[in-house]
Amino acid sequence: MLSFFASTPSLLVGTSPKVNMRMSALQMATIGDSMAAANGPEIFWGPDGPLQDPMKEESEFKEWDKFSMFVDACKSHGVDLSQPGITVLAPANVAVTEYEATYGPLTKAICAYHVIKGEVSTDGLASAPLETTEGSTITYRRMFRKDFVDNAFVGVKAAPPRSSYSANVKCDNGVYHGINEVIYPGWSESAGGYGSDETRA
């Protein structure tokens, strides 16, 4: 009988052998890599939905927006989204497309203007100096229970058919926040929106 217990590993009494395991630091991705792989705001069918199919609702989800146009523009202009200790204000493709339809491709200055020196959460936008790697400072305002940076709102959660924007997305080298419009150097509140062509150099 004792030989049965001795030969059955599951019934042996005692402590399990100690195994030395080394914990490695959790590795995320840089802001640029994260944005390249992430889903942006939702895109809903809107008024085009019922026109294409009477069964489609305006508030019905169509697809996810992406950040690829902004990320590609930063790469082509040498704006480094992997540098340490930054905050990126991230316009998705719909916002970039709308901007470029009127003002042309994103420039290096515009790309760099979306990169803030230092890690700033949405809670810190009101108190942090929002100095960009382009060299200008972004204007922060709180209006309509929303956080605004220049003419764009940050990290807004909305109900369909309005899109929601992520915020405080932590990456290896900082954070990024989704914004609903492209921002640009030289913006002023008195301009009431997009300023003159000279501000988009």
HELIX and SHEET records of a PDB file:
HELIX    1   1 LEU A    2  SER A    7  1                                   6    
HELIX    2   2 PRO A    9  LEU A   11  5                                   3    
HELIX    3   3 ILE A   31  ALA A   37  1                                   7    
HELIX    4   4 ASP A   48  GLN A   52  1                                   5    
HELIX    5   5 SER A   68  HIS A   77  1                                  10    
HELIX    6   6 ASN A   93  TYR A  103  1                                  11    
HELIX    7   7 LYS A  108  TYR A  113  1                                   6    
HELIX    8   8 THR A  122  GLY A  124  5                                   3    
HELIX    9   9 GLU A  189  ALA A  191  5                                   3    
HELIX   10  10 ASP A  197  ARG A  200  5                                   4    
SHEET    1   A 2 GLU A  42  PHE A  44  0                                        
SHEET    2   A 2 PHE A  61  TRP A  64 -1                                        
SHEET    1   B 4 VAL A 115  LYS A 117  0                                        
SHEET    2   B 4 ILE A  86  PRO A  91 -1                                        
SHEET    3   B 4 GLY A 174  ILE A 179  1                                        
SHEET    4   B 4 VAL A 169  CYS A 171 -1                                        
SHEET    1   C 3 TYR A 140  MET A 143  0                                        
SHEET    2   C 3 LYS A 146  VAL A 149 -1                                        
SHEET    3   C 3 ALA A 152  VAL A 154 -1                                        
END                                                                             
